[in-house]
Amino acid sequence: MISKKMEQLGKKSSVIREIFEYGKRRKAEIGAENVFDFSLGNPSIPAPPEFGAALLELIEKSDPTALHGYTSAAGDLSVRARIAENINSRFSAGASAEQIYMTCGAAASLTISLSALINEGDEVILLAPFFPEYRVFCEKAGAVVRVVSCREPDFLPRAEDLSAAINEKTKAIIINSPNNPTGVIIPKEKMAEIAALLSKKGEEFGTDIYIIADEPYRELSYGMEVPYIPNLYDNTVVCYSFSKSLSLPGERIGYIFVSPRAKDSADLFAAVCGAGRALGFVCAPSLMQYAVGKCIGLTSDIELYRQNRDLLFGALMDIGYSAVYPDGAFYLFLRAPGGDAPAFCEKAKKYELLLVPGDSFGGEGYVRISYCVSREQIERSLPAFKELYKDCMGEK
Amino acid sequence: MISKKMEQLGKKSSVIREIFEYGKRRKAEIGAENVFDFSLGNPSIPAPPEFGAALLELIEKSDPTALHGYTSAAGDLSVRARIAENINSRFSAGASAEQIYMTCGAAASLTISLSALINEGDEVILLAPFFPEYRVFCEKAGAVVRVVSCREPDFLPRAEDLSAAINEKTKAIIINSPNNPTGVIIPKEKMAEIAALLSKKGEEFGTDIYIIADEPYRELSYGMEVPYIPNLYDNTVVCYSFSKSLSLPGERIGYIFVSPRAKDSADLFAAVCGAGRALGFVCAPSLMQYAVGKCIGLTSDIELYRQNRDLLFGALMDIGYSAVYPDGAFYLFLRAPGGDAPAFCEKAKKYELLLVPGDSFGGEGYVRISYCVSREQIERSLPAFKELYKDCMGEK
């Protein structure tokens, strides 16, 4: 018998993927321009031109055996040094190349970090709503998931809920700010409160509790500061990805930063290296390492996402919908009129609107709208959102 | 407490890596041209020019959001179709795109396949000598490793040894042909014998035993046919990589082919998808998927490795060394004069020869020589090999 767990995981395609497949069929039927697909978090803004130029230069000017050869398992040292330098110039976090481990993107950053930290049966706290794959990654690493619900008005965790969820088995909490699916950024005071609580509980239980800071959306903030967690809490592992900041989701390139202030930081970094090795990662794709190394500090034209956010949020609120204001990422978490998100999403299909129910994110009653789409799609979709709202209100 | 297992794995750098690091220091001391480094399996022959051209064309002519965007989790369908077509044109294996899962290289192919197959406590048979990471991958997937030793004169497994190692817990055997570190190719008759034995034992125990065919060296054969295992045994999963065939080890690009003749093939493929997802692979690097898709059937100039093999093998035998003749890969497994491989490798350092003891491969008494180096390095190293031999024979 093969692994039934893995088989089921492979067969149970995610809700997002199902809607995406429906969208593909529907676009073939009525034309792509007539389907308003807000289902996927696939960056719509191209990589900055410097990135393409960096790729071309590398390919044209490098010895191919070096360019496409193995880097050290943790990544090319000069690239890691440039990343550390960037972290320090922005956040004064005392980073050095020796604490940076290059990965095949955010998912790899997470599975490697979890595998480095978790002993079978340890608990990991997830703040709902959360990216559904977190649960898959945690369980594969042998962890037990504990969910703490965040709700309106701000979708921030309440100290008493978090406190109640922590026990002697708590090994880590995944913090995702800016958040997928709400777009919420955890303000500095709230992060400091969480940090203080984790420290207190760690002392109380005589344990080390780690924050895994999942930061693929760090650069997608439209004005609000995104607190740098290693500066607020010592036991922090940052999982970063260039997927959204440089619009390279398919290239699978990111890094793990083990804070030098984490307990036994060097041992933890060794465990990250060991986990990467055991999971089969060898090294992050070499050409992409060198290319992002030449583009550290650059981003795609994030301003376009801000404009999308402003346009869509404003228009939807005008229609009568409600949602928490998203300060970052490229998601809007809309309250489903009537409260039944799957039913609302089904109804939305009648208007060719593809939205994702929040249920699989642990956000029942809400739908996720990915606004990493063209401005034109948003503009053209607004009458459909209006009709849908009327339909929900019984005005049709 | 973090995962001590992962920490140790990260700290215990492999023997190969240690020698590599020694080589780096030594090259800095006396000049790279004076160190004869035969330690690493890093292709020395560049990717074919068509590969660089494919990369440039993709970058110059594609929409960057599509080029660098997510592909489907199993990989771009047209690339998978081209791979299936190539498999069929060469081996008539009845492959279709739906059985091909694109991976981040051979290591990922292995960890994903193992995770798809293994239930905690299942056994996996390794044929020694074997690539040391096999053990790491198997144990991480929850498998118990059983080693079957292959020895001279041919380094092929003997039926009675293999038979004795199979029990009701045997889930898989990893077959690596051409082999790292011996360079041996398993001939068709021997593969058929292994297949028949696995079938018989599977019937006897009422179990399904799978062959995981690890084939990064498939294209590196210097005349001898490398039997295509799915044509000899139904329950086969092929783990392929373009690292050696196209000289792209750093780019991490390969695939898994689940034979359509494997039992419940579609379920197994689903398990592969589930395992890839749970381990954090998302999709194989997109640019590399498209680029290898344009180069299916091409290889680097493998003839140069054959010339290296002929030169080095001939010269070493003339000196007096002995080794099994390597029909493929770019390794030569030399009998250590005196029988103590680590001591022989230490002595070799005096002559600036960097060789890897076979011990960590489960091949005590032998050393691995990677001849994926320049012809010039081989030519210049021969006097050193001669002096080393004299030293071992007490002639110095």
Interface residues (C-beta under 8 A of the other chain):
Chain A: M1 I2 S3 K5 M6 E7 Q8 L9 G10 K11 L40 N42 P43 S44 I45 P46 A47 F51 G52 L55 L56 I59 E60 D63 P64 T65 L67 H68 G69 Y70 T71 C104 G105 A107 A108 S109 L110 T111 I112 S115 A116 L117 I118 N119 E133 V136 F137 E139 K140 D208 S247 L248 P249 G250 E251 R252 I253 D264 D267 L268 F269 A270 A271 V272 C273 G274 A275 R277 A278 L279 G280 F281 V282 C283 A284 P285 S286 L287 M288
Chain B: M1 I2 S3 K4 K5 M6 E7 Q8 L9 G10 K11 L40 N42 P43 S44 I45 P46 A47 F51 G52 L55 L56 I59 E60 D63 P64 T65 L67 H68 G69 Y70 T71 C104 G105 A107 A108 S109 L110 T111 I112 S115 A116 L117 I118 N119 E133 V136 F137 E139 K140 D208 S247 L248 P249 G250 E251 R252 I253 D264 D267 L268 F269 A270 A271 V272 C273 G274 A275 R277 A278 L279 G280 F281 V282 C283 A284 P285 S286 L287 M288
